[in-house]
């Protein structure tokens, strides 16, 4: 279940919120954050480990706030912040090297098989092409509807449906081939 905050229900369009943020209206930036945080989290989670995602999401919004003046077309905020997120994830991945974080409590959990299945599914999603990976992460992990994904990513509803359909097919195939 997605909890909607007052700022998420802000009726102003992205361009109006960008203009208001540039005028130092903190409520406008809070509305942009509430509107796009799930999208950015899904993009980041599709590229990085879950324990790194929250920090990188915060960094994306800090970057967005500090570089908002460079956005030439305020109505293009959705695509711009998604690109900032993809770049931030890539920068983080390059800077962190190949590390493996061990979960010290894993062996003592009663739900080990569920954790292993979830990790396998997440790995399979991350192996998909970007368009499918992002729409699946937003749908399956963030719980967004197809209409919400379209609205917040700038994709057409038809593209979202196609990406979800094809992505689910590829994900199912990948999980069935798993040992």
Buried (B, 14 or more C-beta within 10 A) or exposed (E): EEEEEEBBEBEEEBBBBBBBBBEEEEEBBBBBBBBBBBBBBBBBBBBBBBEBBEEBBEBBBEBBEEEBEEBEEBBBBBEBBBEBBBEBBEEBBEEEEEEEEEEEEEEEEEEEEEEEEEEBBBEBBBEBEEBBBBBBBBBBBBEBEBEBBBBBBBBEEEBBBBBBEBBBEBBEEBBEEEE
